[in-house]
Amino acid sequence: MKKVVIAGGTGFIGSYLAIRFLQLGYNVVIISRQPGHTSWRPKHLIKALEDSDLVINLAGKSINCRHTKKNRQILIESRTNSTTWIGNAIKACENPPKLWINASASGVYQPSKFHAMTEERADFASDFVADLVLHWESIFLGFNLPETRQVALRTSVVLGRDKGALKQLAFLCRGGLGGKLGDGKQMFSWIHIEDYFRIVLFLLENPSIQGICNCTSPNPVMNEKLMKTLRKTLRIPFGIPTPRFAAIIGAAIIGTEPELLLNSSYLLPKILLDNGYEFLFPKIEETLSDLLN
């Protein structure tokens, strides 16, 4: 039986991956501080990782918060500590994992409305999130693990049923606030959660892929189109636009950073496409239809 270890596996993405791997007959081990799962203690972590086919690290405080001094420290430590613990545990294994996928984020890229970012064309932002991602990736890729292939998965917004960003966007639409955000021209990069799972499988089955890899749909859309498609899918005839100043106020009210709402995220999955990955949900229309109907 193949074995998958999911660190931070009790959240939105991790719980979905666990279910899907179990459906395929994998032995799934969850690393978590929550009761009933394998702990982060070194000896428990080493035992969990022994003879595994894949470890995927999703641990870390959500970036969707106010970036206060306290939260910034938690954001950094929750990512770098878990990465360091896993890397050290792999080094201590007699039969280490074949593949280590570490979560990363599309927020590392410079916001752009006109030029798509790929793994080869990477203009980095100069803000806290970008600095965090680059530092996190440097720790991950700094491990010398001859028997374990490593992939840092720079993931855009993951869309899933009844959870995550899509749940919040649908709530706004149903409340009449489903119009464009700001000028509506900012790009929105996204990935269906089932494609996220299929990409993890694809990476497991394609040993030539290593290093940085973008995990995102090949068809990002403008915010204005996203909201229009969302209203159409939900059969809501109108949506009040949210001007930039209102978005900034709203971000403070819901406890997040306005840049997470207003920045343009325009990236493409060049490595996946070049290696032949075929998206199950390549377009926003079919994605929203699948998740909301």
C-alpha positions in Angstrom: 0.0 0.0 0.0 1.3 3.4 -1.0 1.8 5.9 1.9 1.1 9.6 1.9 1.9 11.9 4.8 0.0 15.3 5.0 1.5 17.8 7.4 -1.1 20.4 8.4 -3.7 18.0 6.9 -6.8 19.1 8.9 -7.5 22.3 7.0 -9.4 23.0 3.8 -6.9 21.6 1.3 -5.4 18.9 3.5 -8.7 17.3 4.4 -9.7 17.2 0.7 -6.4 15.5 -0.2 -6.8 13.0 2.6 -10.2 11.9 1.4 -9.1 11.6 -2.2 -6.0 9.7 -1.4 -8.0 7.3 0.8 -10.4 6.8 -2.1 -7.5 5.6 -4.2 -6.4 3.1 -1.6 -3.4 5.0 -0.1 -2.4 4.8 3.5 -2.8 8.4 4.7 -1.0 9.8 7.8 -2.0 13.3 9.1 0.6 15.4 11.0 -1.2 17.8 13.3 -1.4 19.3 16.7 -5.0 18.2 16.9 -5.8 15.1 18.9 -6.1 11.8 17.1 -3.3 12.6 14.6 0.5 12.1 14.5 2.3 14.8 16.5 5.2 17.0 15.4 7.6 15.4 17.9 10.7 14.4 16.0 10.5 10.7 16.7 6.8 10.6 15.7 7.6 12.6 12.5 10.5 10.3 11.5 8.3 7.2 12.0 5.5 8.7 9.9 7.9 9.6 7.1 9.6 6.3 6.9 8.8 4.3 3.7 6.4 7.0 2.5 5.9 7.8 -1.2 5.0 11.4 -0.6 5.0 14.0 2.2 3.1 17.3 1.5 3.5 20.1 3.9 0.5 22.5 4.2 1.2 23.7 7.7 1.1 27.4 8.4 -1.1 30.2 9.6 -3.4 31.5 6.9 -2.0 34.6 5.1 -5.6 35.9 5.1 -5.3 38.0 8.2 -4.1 41.5 9.3 -0.3 41.5 9.0 0.4 43.0 12.4 3.8 42.5 14.0 2.5 39.6 16.1 0.8 37.9 13.1 3.9 38.4 10.9 6.0 36.5 13.4 3.4 33.7 13.5 3.2 33.6 9.7 7.0 33.2 9.5 7.5 30.7 12.3 4.6 28.5 11.4 6.0 28.0 7.9 9.7 27.9 8.5 9.5 25.7 11.6 7.4 23.0 10.0 9.6 23.0 6.9 12.7 22.7 9.1 11.2 19.9 11.2 10.2 17.9 8.1 13.6 18.4 6.4 15.5 17.2 9.5 13.2 14.3 9.9 13.7 13.2 6.3 17.5 13.4 6.9 17.0 11.0 9.8 15.0 8.5 7.9 16.4 5.1 6.8 13.9 5.0 3.9 12.9 8.6 3.3 10.0 9.8 1.2 10.3 9.7 -2.6 8.8 13.2 -3.0 8.4 16.2 -0.7 6.0 18.8 -1.8 6.1 22.0 0.2 3.3 24.5 -0.1 4.2 27.9 -1.4 2.3 30.9 -2.6 1.6 33.0 -5.7 1.9 36.1 -3.6 5.7 36.0 -4.2 5.1 37.5 -7.7 4.9 41.2 -8.6 1.3 42.2 -9.1 0.6 42.5 -12.8 -2.4 43.2 -15.0 -0.7 42.7 -18.4 2.3 40.3 -18.1 1.8 36.7 -16.9 4.3 35.4 -14.4 5.8 31.9 -14.9 8.5 29.9 -13.2 10.9 31.2 -15.8 9.7 34.8 -15.9 9.5 35.7 -12.2 9.3 39.4 -11.2 9.1 39.3 -7.4 7.1 41.7 -5.3 8.8 43.8 -2.6 6.5 43.3 0.3 6.1 41.2 3.4 4.4 38.3 1.6 7.0 38.0 -1.1 9.8 38.2 1.4 8.1 35.5 3.5 7.7 33.2 0.6 11.2 33.5 -0.7 12.6 32.9 2.8 10.4 29.9 3.3 11.4 28.5 -0.1 15.1 29.1 0.6 14.8 26.9 3.8 13.0 24.2 1.9 15.3 24.1 -1.1 18.3 24.4 1.1 18.0 20.8 2.3 20.3 18.4 0.6 18.2 15.2 0.3 19.7 12.9 -2.4 16.8 10.3 -2.1 13.9 12.8 -1.9 12.8 14.9 -4.8 11.5 18.4 -3.7 8.9 20.6 -5.3 7.8 24.0 -4.0 4.2 24.4 -5.2 3.4 28.1 -5.7 -0.4 27.9 -5.5 -2.9 30.5 -6.4 -6.4 30.8 -4.8 -7.8 27.3 -4.3 -11.6 27.1 -5.1 -13.6 24.4 -3.3 -17.1 23.6 -2.4 -18.5 25.4 0.7 -15.1 26.4 1.9 -12.3 28.9 1.4 -12.4 31.9 -0.9 -15.3 30.8 -3.0 -17.6 30.5 0.1 -16.8 34.2 0.9 -17.3 35.4 -2.7 -20.6 33.6 -2.9 -21.7 35.1 0.4 -21.0 38.6 -1.0 -22.9 37.9 -4.2 -26.0 36.6 -2.3 -25.9 39.8 -0.2 -26.0 42.0 -3.3 -22.3 42.9 -3.2 -21.2 40.8 -6.1 -20.0 43.6 -8.4 -16.5 44.3 -9.4 -13.9 45.0 -6.7 -12.0 48.3 -7.3 -11.7 48.9 -11.0 -12.3 45.2 -11.7 -9.3 45.0 -14.0 -7.0 43.2 -11.6 -6.3 39.6 -12.6 -7.5 36.6 -10.5 -5.5 33.4 -10.7 -7.2 30.3 -9.3 -7.2 26.5 -9.2 -10.1 24.0 -8.7 -9.3 21.9 -5.6 -9.7 18.7 -7.7 -7.0 19.9 -10.1 -4.8 20.7 -7.1 -5.2 17.0 -6.0 -4.6 15.8 -9.6 -1.5 18.0 -9.8 -0.1 16.4 -6.7 -0.6 13.0 -8.3 1.0 14.2 -11.5 4.1 15.4 -9.6 4.3 12.1 -7.9 4.2 10.3 -11.2 6.6 12.6 -13.1 10.1 12.4 -11.5 11.6 14.9 -13.9 9.8 17.8 -12.2 11.5 19.4 -9.2 12.1 22.9 -7.7 9.6 25.7 -8.2 6.3 24.8 -9.8 3.2 27.1 -10.3 -0.1 25.5 -9.3 -2.8 27.5 -11.0 -5.3 27.4 -13.8 -4.0 28.2 -17.3 -6.9 30.8 -17.7 -6.7 33.5 -15.1 -9.6 36.1 -15.4 -10.2 39.7 -14.5 -12.0 40.4 -11.3 -14.9 41.9 -13.2 -15.4 38.7 -15.2 -15.0 36.5 -12.1 -17.8 38.4 -10.3 -20.0 38.4 -13.4 -19.6 34.7 -13.9 -20.2 34.1 -10.2 -23.5 36.1 -10.3 -24.6 34.2 -13.4 -23.8 30.8 -11.8 -25.7 31.7 -8.7 -28.6 33.2 -10.8 -28.2 36.6 -9.1 -29.1 39.4 -11.5 -27.1 42.3 -10.1 -24.2 43.1 -7.8 -23.2 46.4 -6.3 -19.5 47.3 -7.2 -17.1 47.9 -4.3 -14.9 51.0 -4.9 -11.3 50.8 -3.7 -11.8 52.9 -0.6 -14.7 50.7 0.5 -12.6 47.6 -0.1 -9.9 49.0 2.2 -12.4 49.7 4.9 -14.0 46.3 4.4 -10.7 44.5 4.7 -10.1 46.1 8.1 -13.6 45.0 9.2 -13.1 41.4 8.2 -9.5 41.3 9.5 -7.5 40.9 6.3 -5.0 43.0 4.3 -6.5 45.1 1.4 -3.7 44.1 -0.9 -5.0 40.5 -0.8 -8.3 41.8 -2.3 -7.0 44.4 -4.7 -3.7 43.2 -6.0 -3.6 41.7 -9.5 -2.4 38.1 -9.6 -1.5 37.0 -13.1 0.4 33.7 -13.4 0.5 30.7 -15.6 1.5 27.0 -14.9 4.3 26.7 -17.6 6.0 23.7 -16.1 2.8 21.7 -15.7 1.7 22.6 -19.3 5.2 21.8 -20.7 5.1 18.4 -19.1 1.7 17.5 -20.4 -0.6 18.1 -17.4 -4.3 18.3 -18.6 -6.5 20.4 -16.5 -9.9 18.9 -15.5 -11.3 22.4 -14.9 -9.3 24.8 -17.0 -11.9 27.6 -17.2 -13.7 29.6 -14.5 -17.2 29.0 -15.9 -17.0 25.2 -15.6 -15.2 25.5 -12.2 -18.0 27.6 -10.7 -20.7 25.5 -12.2 -19.1 22.3 -10.7 -18.6 23.8 -7.3 -21.9 25.8 -6.9 -24.5 23.7 -8.6 
